[in-house]
Amino acid sequence: MRINFDEQEKILTLKIEEEIDHHMAGNLRREADYEIQRRNPKRVILDFNNVVFMDSAGIGMVIGRYKIASMIGAKLEMRNVKENIKKIFEMTGVLKIIPIIEEEKENEKIVW
């Protein structure tokens, strides 16, 4: 996962770069939670541009990050969600609580 944090706007972008399955979800959870708690953002964006597969563990990972972000008063959003994954979010009701936003201009400094 690549991480970008805009200090002025307090926006944390988490670019997920692998499939989100049972094996990867735990690592993603730990990394995302650490960055959310460390940086205390106002917005958290999960960027799904490179995600081509997601199972139920991925849904749990997203919902869990929504809860963590909500606890600190941040808004969670998603972007670059492929159609097959968007259908999963629609069927499970995730889109009722977490919006998909349009892609923003990419002038981001990546933090590893």
N, C-alpha and C positions, 0 to 999 in steps of 0.2 A: 504494500500500500504506500502510495506517495501522499505526503501531507503538505498543505499550504495553509498559512495563517496570515490574514491581512490584519495587521495590528490596529490600523486606524479604523477600519470598518468592523473589526471584531468578528470576522467570518473565517471559520475553519472549514477547509475543503479536504475531504478524504477521498482520494482517487483509488478505487478498488481495482486491482489489476489481476485478479484471478477468479476462478470459479468459486462460488460461495456454496460449499457443501459442508457436510458434517465435519470433515477434517480441517477445513480452513476457517470455519466460523469462529471457533474458539480463539484463534490467533487474532482474527480481525476484531473480535470483541475486546480483547485485552488492549490492543494498540489503540483502538478508537476511544475506549473509556479513559485510558491514560491521557491522551491528547485533549479530550474534552475537559477533563478535570484540571489538567495542567494549565490550559490556555483560557478557560472560562469565557468561551465565545458567546456572542448574541445570536449567531446563526451557525448551524452545522449543515454542510452540504455533502451528501453521499453521492459521489460521481461514479456511475455505473458504465462508463464508456467502454471499458474493456471486459465487462462481465457478459459471458455468453450462456452461462448455466447457473441456476440457483435452485436449491431444494428447500425443504421446510426449515432447515437450520438457518438458511439465509433470511427467511421471513422473521424468525426469532431474533436473529442478530439485528435486523432493522428495527423491530419493535422495541427491543431492549435499548438501543441507542436513542430512540425517541423518548423513552422513559428517563434515561440519564440526562438528556438535553433538557427535558421539561423540568427536571428537579433543580437545575441551575438557572432556569428562566430563559433558556435558549430555544430557538425555533429550528426544527429539523426539516430539511428539504432534500429532494433527490433530483438528479439531472442525468441526462444521457442514458435513459432507461430504454433498452431494446424492447421491441414489441412482445417477444415471447415472455420476458420477465414482467413487463407491464401487465400482461394478462393475468399472471399469477397474483400480482398486487391487487388487481381489480377483483378477482374471484375471492380473495381472502379479506377484502375490505380495508386493506392497508391504505389505499388512496383516499379513504374517507377521513383519515387523520394526518397523513403525510403527503404533501403535494409534490408533484413533479414540476420543476421550474424549467424555463427555457434556458438554453446554454448562454452563459455570459462570455464576454470577451476574455480571452486568455492572455493576460499579461502577468501571470503568476510566477512567483519565485517558489521553486519546489524545495521543501525542507525534508531531508531524509531522516 
